[in-house]
Amino acid sequence: MAAQTSPLTDLRQAYAEGRRTTVDTVEQVLTELAREDDRNVWISTVPAAELRARAAELHGVRDRMDRLPLYGVPFAVKDNIDVAGLPTTAGCPEFAYLPERTAPVVRRLLDAGAILVGKTNLDQFATGLTGSRSPYGRVESVFGGGLVAGGSSSGSAVAVAAGSVTFALGTDTAGSGRVPAALNGIVGLKPTRGLLSTSGVVPACRSLDCVSIFTAEVTDAATVLAVARGVDTDDPWSRPLPAHLVEARDPATLRLGLPPAEQLDFFGDHGQADRYAHGLAGLTRAVAGVSPIDLVPLLEAGDLLYQGPWVAERLATLDDFLRAHPDALLPVTRTVLEGGRRFDAVDTFRALHRLQELRAWTDRLWEHVDVLVLPTIGTTFTLAEIAEEPIARNLVLGRYTQFVNLLDLAAVTVPNGSTADGRPASLTLIGPAFSDTTLSRLAAAITAPDRPAPVAAAAPAVGGSAVEPPVVAAEPTANGSAGAPATAGLVDEPALLVAVVGRHLTGESHNGELLERGAVLAGTAYTAPLYRLYRLPTPDGNGLPGLVRVSTTVRPGTGTSIEVELWRLPPTALGGLLGGVPAPLGLGWLRLADGREVLGFLCEAYATGPETEDISATGGWRAYRRTVASTTTGRTT
């Protein structure tokens, strides 16, 4: 199971040091693909000539690697996610179509420098947790022995576990981003619903679907999430990560919730039960405390997914196709979907009302604990065992996963060693919506205790300057004063990350407005290549910098990356800061090169008339000022 490509951070370092090129990576990927035709991992792959062209394109911009957080990183996507030029099959040849547009979540990864290798196998129409429900072949776990790979994102998980790619996208409705991770010994990150766009994704249950991420290490999954997330106006389910939840909490402050042993069922699998107990021993040492929780309401919510009207939601998407092509579906897939016909509107409202009651119960749960930890799966099955009871044993695999999206929760699955007979074990950390960064930090701490845990779901630092960890107020000194800079009365407030581009930069004329409000410099970064920087005329002649986002639809390719500073500001100080900002400037959401969206100073486009100077080519206000200083005399700087 040794990986054939390095984890993301190691790969980037090899590029930066000149030990590897994108051409080397693509040739290695092509060699690996040629060896894998018996794994049933791939449904389609990018032609070799196009992969080599992509490698050459990226090699040509290697001097800009610091602005491309996924530079040269090979990845795969599940074949229910659209990629222009490759067919989308959703695991059904008769359903296949050729999309004109690449799904936004994939486009973000490509724009960050990643290399798409191809589309992966799945349980047909993302209906199943086994990896055995595909006309393109059954997918076996990398652990061998006939063990199921898990589904429905089976191909994506195996592609990562086998080392063919560094990361892969799956989808998750009932556990399809977590069960395959568990059965292949890798990380499966299931974000809060809506953080990753589902535009261009063939729906399973539209109200529950998530795009998920598979990696070998938690830090890589957090990086991919940071790059891929963002609000998509074409996706009605899309929503942003609230600014005050971007930063992760310290694991040592977290309260862990554990169900009593009698509420957990390992289905006679003593090996999985032993590994769960072993994993808990390490996990509980990393947190502030442990409290018992009642698992029964969560399991009841999970039962609604396949025993309630959400099966009809699956049918709602595919009913026309199913009626027109009944023989195109595998018998087990058709049986599951046809089950949706037994529910009527009364059943639906009853289930919705009960689910709301269970959601309210779960919301109250987070008043007492911060993270739940469960086994991802209670036991494992072979392909032969699944074939004997395909539906009943599928439900067993989803026992501890299928309630998560129904209750609007986030989850991260991590490896937890192997059983005595060599089967993979895992844990899943579960938290409330938008706890993604905190879950990732805790997961990293317990899976790689000797490595620094990520403080936020952020990509590698760009622009040559690392972003510092969250500002933590110092303990009071003996005389009661704080030992670190902080505004009185704001010590316990979570800080907002604000990007500044001009006069609020360190050393500039308005920087004091930040300092007097208790702001702390967190580092420098670059914007995504979506902006233009203008020098607006001012009476004093010094000019006012204005950052404008350009339309990539109307003016494709006209944006560029601009240097900014990131400052951590107490939330209550934001209003005072904004009050001193003159029109046409204001605060809005600004996208960084690493994919994060932070508050930042933006300029309204109407202000960029003929009298304004486009200074984008300099890369930033400081660079522009240096250029002016070196070519003119007498101007105040």
C-alpha positions, 0 to 999 in steps of 0.5 A: 500500500505504499503511495506512488505519489507523495502527499500534497505538502511533500510533492510541493516541496519536491517541486520547489526544490527542483527534485521533481517536475510536473512532467515527472509526475504525469509520466509516473501517473501514466505508468501507474494507470497502465498497471491498474486496468484490473482494479476497476477504479477508472471509468474514463481518464484524461488522454495521455497527450492532454495530461502531458500538455497540462504538465508542460503548461504548469512547468511553464509557470513554475515561477508562480507556484507560490500562487497555485496551492495545488500546483502539479497535484494529481487528482481524480473525481467521481464519475457523477461530477461533471468535467467538460470533455469527459462523459458523466455516467453516474455508473450507468452507460445508458445515462451517459452524457458529455457535459459542456461545463466543468463543475465549479468545485472541480474548476476551483481545483484546476485553477489552483494548479491541480492536474485532473487524471480522470473519472472514477467508478462508483455504485450506480447513481451513488446508491450504495455503500459497497463499491459492488454495484457498478456495470464497470466492475466491482471495486475491491479494497486495497487491503485485498482478500475480497474485501469490499472497497466501500461505496458509493465513492469506491473508485476515488478512495482506491485511487488515493489509497493505491497512490495513483493520485494525491487526492480525489473527490467523491460524494456523500449522502449516506456515508459515501465519503466516509465508508470507502475511506474506512475500508481503504485506510485513508482520510475521508472528509465530509464537509458541512452541506453547502460548503462545496458546490454541488452544481454539476453533480448528478443528484442522489438526494439533492437536499442532502448531497455533499462533495467529499474529499479523500486523501492520505493525510488530514492536512491535505484534506483540509488544504483541498477543502480550503481551495475548493469551498466557496459560495456558488450562486448557481447552487441553491444549497450553497452557503459560506463558512461563517467568518468566526468559524474559519479558525479551528479550536484547540483540541485541548479545549474540546469536550468529547461525546461518547455513547455507552458501550451497550448502544454500539453494535459491532455485529459480532466483530471483536476486531473492530470493537477492540480497535475502537477501544484502542483509538478512544484511548489516544483520542481522549488524551487529546481533549479537555474531557469526555461526556456520555451521549445518547446515540439512539436519537441519532440512529433513529434519524439515520433510519429515516434515510432508507426507511423514509421518504428520502428514497423518494427524493432519489427517485425524483431525480431519476424517475423519468430515466427509470421509466424510459430505461428500466433495464439500464439499471442494475437490479439492486439499484432499481429495487432501492429506487423503486422503493420510493414509490411507496411514500406519499405526501403524508408520509413525507410530512410526518418524516420531516416533522420527526426529523425536525424534532431530532435536529432540535435534540441534536442542536441541544447536544452541542451545548454539552459536547463539541465532537462525537466519536464513533466507529465509521463501520461496525464490521466489514464484508467481502464482495461475496458476502455483500452479494448474498445480502446486498441491501441488508448488509449495505445498511449495516455499513451505513449504521453510523454514517447515514444520520450525519447529513440528515442532521446537518453535521460535519464529519472526518473519517481517519484510519485507526490501525488494523485488526489482528487479521489485517482488516482496516479500522477507523474512527469518525469525528462528528461535529455540528455544521461548520465545525469542519476546521476544528474537526480537521485539527483534532483529526490531524492531532490524533493521526499525526501527533508528531506533526503540527496540526493545522490551525484552520482549513487553509492551503499552504502559505502563499507569497512567501510569507506564512500565515500565523496561527490564531492569536491567543490571548496571553494569560494575565500576569501577576498584576492582572494585565495581559502579556500579549497585545489585546484590546481591553474587554476583547480577550475572549472574542474570536478574531476576524481575518481581514485582508487589507490592500493599500493605506491600511498596510503596515507602515502606510498612513491608515495602519494605525486604525487597525492597531488602535482597535487591537488588530494583530498582523497575521501575515501576507497572502495573494488574492485569487487571480480574479482582481484588478488594482487601480490607483484612484486620484485623490486631492493630495496627489498620493492616490487611493488604491482600489481593488476591483473583482472582474467578471470572469464571464464577461472578461475571462483571463483579465484578473490577476493576483494582488498582494494583501496583508491579513490582520486579525481584528476583534469582531466588535471593532469592525464597525468602527473600522468600516465607519472610517472607510470612504466611498467607493471603498467598502468591506466585502468577501475577497477570495485568496489564492489558497481558496479561502474567502475573507473579509477585505477592502474592495472598490466599487467598479463604477470608480474605475473611470478613464482618470484611474490608473490600472496598476495591477501589473505591479502585483500590489500597492507596495510594489507600485509605490516602490516602482514610482519611487525608483522612477520619480523624485519629489513624490511623498511616499 
